[in-house]
Amino acid sequence: MGETARWLKIPLPNISQWKKQEVELVEQIGTQRRNRVGKRKWPKMEQPLYEMFLEWRSEGKFVQ
């Protein structure tokens, strides 16, 4: 898992937690309101945030 975390630039504790919750996460896909696509709450903030995310990733930084 450590190699995957480094390659994806995702903190290892996140991957470990997802692995522990794998069955629960797979079963709930699309069943909860927060997983549904709908009207965005803050559309003006979304693009600058995404650009910041891309910038940090291109610099090799972890994004939490």
Helices and strands as residue ranges (DSSP letters): H 2-8, H 12-20, H 22-28, G 33-35, H 43-58
